[in-house]
Amino acid sequence: MIWVKTIAPSSVIICSRNRPRLLLETVESILRCEPLPAEIVVVDQSDQDSSPLGRLQDVPGCDVRYLWSLSRGLSRARNEGAAAARHEILVYCDDDMWASASWIGALVGALAEAGPDAAASGKVVAGAPEAKDGFTPAVAPGDEPAVYSGRLDIDVLAGCNMGMHRSALDSLGGFDERLGAGGRYPAAEDNDFGFRLLEGGYRILYVPEAIMYHRAWRAGPDYPRIRWQYGRGKGGFYAKHLSSSDGHMLRRARNDVARRLFRLPRVVWRSPRLAAGDALYTLGIFAGGTSWLISNGRTHSGDGR
């Protein structure tokens, strides 16, 4: 089903740092959506307040608000964006995305129909390479709608294309600012938030009609660094939710590592980059998990932050 109109006003929150061209093109793509969100809130953690968004302030039907922040970290920016947003339905995307024309209508329509006990995530498609050996670090390519609830062995919330009611965000205490790009554990803040939603009794909808294109602007030499960061963030996430009385997260971490190590001999010659990425991701899991346990100890899975 494709929702053709926004049932409730929504705030789209975009967090950015030192990517002014990509940020501008993301905003422009959202302003071509039908219908429009009620507002777009940009939280820019760039080194300088040099936004090119001033000329977009007076777009009919959508208030574009630019907030330059001295803070650092994606999760902190997402929390700041939510605090500044004026509407109950909050939608997040990254600053290197292109929105399909029906994106906001599909995602917000699903949220409005499902009610405040649900969050939603849309389809994420890899864009064409824009650099030598360009790659997209994360996609969500499924074509079938789904409703997730309860305890899962997979992550079902894509941070670059997700939405929720403000009451859900508030009930969980926002995003964990230790996780996510720019933080000590530079990924998996969306995995953590999705896990906490499900543990809190919320449902997560997968809405394949809500399509975002994740641009492949990163060049090939960046791939090892990105995989290491993703692994380190995931290790922090796993360690955060370890419990001596509940083996769920330990089992997830073990299966994640085993799956990558098992396929390593099969891909090492066919795709050396993938093999190197798997190795670095796995090492990152151990590094991030160890660091978390040393710095933070164990947090029961019911504790959000």
LINTAUR-V811810 format. One record per residue. N is the residue number from 0. SS is DSSP state (hx for helix, st for strand, lp for the rest). PHI is phi in radians with two decimals (* if undefined). OMEGA is omega in whole degrees, -180 to 180 (999 if undefined). Layout:
# LINTAUR-V811810
N/SS/PHI/OMEGA
N/SS/PHI/OMEGA
This chain:
# LINTAUR-V811810
0/lp/*/177
1/lp/-1.94/178
2/lp/-1.39/-173
3/lp/-1.76/176
4/lp/-2.58/178
5/lp/-1.33/-178
6/lp/-1.34/180
7/lp/-2.43/177
8/lp/-1.13/-176
9/st/-2.39/175
10/st/-1.97/173
11/st/-1.60/-178
12/st/-1.97/179
13/st/-2.10/179
14/st/-1.83/-172
15/st/-2.53/173
16/lp/-2.69/173
17/lp/0.99/175
18/lp/-2.33/-172
19/hx/-1.09/-179
20/hx/-1.21/179
21/hx/-1.09/179
22/hx/-1.04/-180
23/hx/-1.05/-178
24/hx/-1.23/174
25/hx/-1.13/179
26/hx/-1.08/180
27/hx/-1.07/180
28/hx/-1.18/178
29/hx/-1.19/179
30/lp/-1.27/173
31/lp/-1.70/179
32/lp/-1.23/175
33/lp/-2.34/2
34/lp/-1.41/177
35/lp/-1.54/167
36/lp/-1.21/179
37/lp/-1.18/179
38/st/-2.70/171
39/st/-2.10/178
40/st/-1.93/178
41/st/-1.76/173
42/st/-1.86/-173
43/st/-1.88/178
44/lp/-1.72/-179
45/lp/-1.11/-178
46/lp/-1.10/180
47/lp/-2.27/176
48/lp/-1.42/-176
49/lp/-2.32/-175
50/lp/-1.20/173
51/lp/-1.56/-171
52/lp/-1.60/-176
53/hx/-0.99/-178
54/hx/-1.30/180
55/hx/-1.76/-173
56/lp/-1.13/-172
57/lp/-1.87/179
58/lp/-1.29/-179
59/lp/-1.04/176
60/lp/1.55/-178
61/lp/-2.59/178
62/st/-1.52/178
63/st/-1.72/-175
64/st/-2.07/-178
65/st/-1.90/-180
66/st/-2.13/175
67/st/-1.51/-175
68/lp/-2.16/176
69/lp/-1.50/180
70/lp/-1.29/178
71/lp/-2.35/176
72/lp/1.92/-177
73/hx/-1.07/-179
74/hx/-1.11/178
75/hx/-1.12/178
76/hx/-1.11/178
77/hx/-1.15/177
78/hx/-1.18/178
79/hx/-1.13/178
80/hx/-1.10/178
81/hx/-1.12/180
82/hx/-1.13/-178
83/hx/-1.50/-176
84/lp/-1.17/-174
85/lp/-1.79/-171
86/lp/-2.13/-174
87/lp/-1.31/-180
88/st/-1.61/-178
89/st/-1.94/-180
90/st/-2.15/-179
91/st/-2.03/166
92/st/-2.52/179
93/st/-1.52/-176
94/lp/-1.58/177
95/lp/-2.23/-177
96/st/-2.11/167
97/st/-2.06/-179
98/st/-1.52/170
99/lp/-1.25/-175
100/lp/-1.07/-177
101/lp/-1.65/-171
102/hx/-0.99/-173
103/hx/-1.18/179
104/hx/-1.10/-179
105/hx/-1.18/-175
106/hx/-1.23/-178
107/hx/-1.23/176
108/hx/-1.06/178
109/hx/-1.13/-180
110/hx/-1.15/-179
111/hx/-1.11/-180
112/hx/-1.24/-176
113/hx/-1.34/180
114/lp/1.64/-171
115/lp/-1.24/179
116/lp/-1.59/-179
117/st/-2.30/167
118/st/-1.99/-178
119/st/-2.50/177
120/st/-2.39/-177
121/st/-1.89/-180
122/st/-1.31/179
123/st/-2.14/-176
124/st/-1.94/178
125/st/-1.23/175
126/st/-1.39/177
127/st/-1.19/180
128/st/-0.99/178
129/lp/-1.97/179
130/lp/-2.52/180
131/lp/-1.08/-176
132/lp/0.96/-178
133/lp/-1.05/-177
134/st/-2.51/174
135/lp/-1.90/-173
136/lp/-1.32/-177
137/lp/-2.67/176
138/lp/-2.38/173
139/st/-2.46/-165
140/lp/-1.60/-173
141/lp/-1.09/-179
142/lp/-1.86/-176
143/lp/-1.83/176
144/lp/-1.11/-179
145/st/-2.67/174
146/st/-2.22/-177
147/st/-1.89/176
148/lp/-2.67/178
149/lp/1.32/-176
150/lp/-1.55/-176
151/lp/-2.14/175
152/lp/-1.75/-179
153/lp/-2.29/175
154/lp/-1.71/-172
155/lp/-2.17/179
156/lp/-2.03/-180
157/lp/-1.65/-175
158/lp/-1.07/-179
159/lp/-1.45/-179
160/st/-2.80/-175
161/st/-2.61/177
162/st/-2.63/-178
163/st/-2.85/171
164/st/-1.43/-179
165/hx/-0.98/-179
166/hx/-1.06/178
167/hx/-1.20/179
168/hx/-1.06/-178
169/hx/-1.14/-177
170/hx/-1.14/-180
171/lp/-1.69/180
172/lp/1.37/178
173/lp/1.37/179
174/lp/-1.42/179
175/lp/-1.30/-172
176/lp/-1.33/172
177/lp/-1.39/-178
178/st/-1.86/175
179/lp/1.85/-179
180/lp/-0.88/-179
181/lp/1.51/178
182/lp/-1.72/180
183/lp/-1.14/178
184/st/-2.02/-158
185/lp/-1.44/176
186/lp/-3.02/169
187/lp/1.25/175
188/hx/-1.14/177
189/hx/-1.32/174
190/hx/-1.05/180
191/hx/-1.11/-178
192/hx/-1.16/178
193/hx/-1.10/178
194/hx/-1.08/-180
195/hx/-1.16/175
196/hx/-1.03/-178
197/hx/-1.12/178
198/hx/-1.13/180
199/lp/-1.49/177
200/lp/1.60/177
201/lp/-1.43/171
202/st/-1.74/174
203/st/-2.11/179
204/st/-1.60/169
205/st/-1.82/-173
206/st/-2.03/-174
207/st/-1.18/178
208/st/-1.28/180
209/st/-1.52/-169
210/st/-1.69/170
211/st/-2.13/177
212/st/-1.82/-179
213/st/-1.59/-170
214/st/-1.25/-179
215/st/-1.68/-177
216/lp/-1.57/180
217/st/-1.32/-180
218/lp/-1.46/-177
219/hx/-0.85/-179
220/hx/-1.09/178
221/hx/-1.40/-172
222/hx/-1.05/-180
223/hx/-1.04/-179
224/hx/-1.09/-180
225/hx/-1.13/-180
226/hx/-1.14/176
227/hx/-1.07/-180
228/hx/-1.11/179
229/hx/-1.08/179
230/hx/-1.15/-180
231/hx/-1.12/177
232/hx/-1.11/-180
233/hx/-1.14/177
234/hx/-1.09/176
235/hx/-1.08/178
236/hx/-1.06/180
237/hx/-1.05/-177
238/hx/-1.16/180
239/hx/-0.99/-173
240/lp/-1.81/173
241/lp/-1.14/179
242/st/-2.53/179
243/lp/-1.20/-178
244/lp/-1.81/-175
245/st/-2.55/-175
246/lp/-1.53/-174
247/hx/-1.02/-174
248/hx/-1.26/175
249/hx/-1.09/178
250/hx/-1.13/177
251/hx/-1.06/-180
252/hx/-1.10/-180
253/hx/-1.09/180
254/hx/-1.18/178
255/hx/-1.08/180
256/hx/-1.13/-178
257/hx/-1.09/-180
258/hx/-1.06/-178
259/hx/-1.28/179
260/hx/-1.19/-179
261/hx/-1.15/-178
262/hx/-1.50/-176
263/hx/-0.99/-180
264/hx/-1.09/-178
265/hx/-1.37/-175
266/hx/-1.91/-172
267/lp/-1.07/179
268/lp/-1.58/-177
269/lp/-1.27/-178
270/lp/-2.52/-178
271/hx/-1.00/-180
272/hx/-1.14/178
273/hx/-1.09/180
274/hx/-1.09/178
275/hx/-1.10/178
276/hx/-1.10/178
277/hx/-1.10/-180
278/hx/-1.12/-179
279/hx/-1.19/178
280/hx/-1.07/-180
281/hx/-1.12/176
282/hx/-1.07/178
283/hx/-1.10/177
284/hx/-1.02/-180
285/hx/-1.14/-179
286/hx/-1.15/-179
287/hx/-1.16/180
288/hx/-1.12/179
289/hx/-1.11/180
290/hx/-1.06/-180
291/hx/-1.09/-177
292/hx/-1.13/178
293/hx/-1.22/-174
294/hx/-1.49/-171
295/hx/-2.09/-173
296/lp/1.23/180
297/lp/-1.51/173
298/lp/-2.04/177
299/lp/-1.02/-174
300/lp/-1.07/177
301/lp/-1.39/-180
302/lp/-1.53/-176
303/lp/-1.31/-172
304/lp/-2.24/999
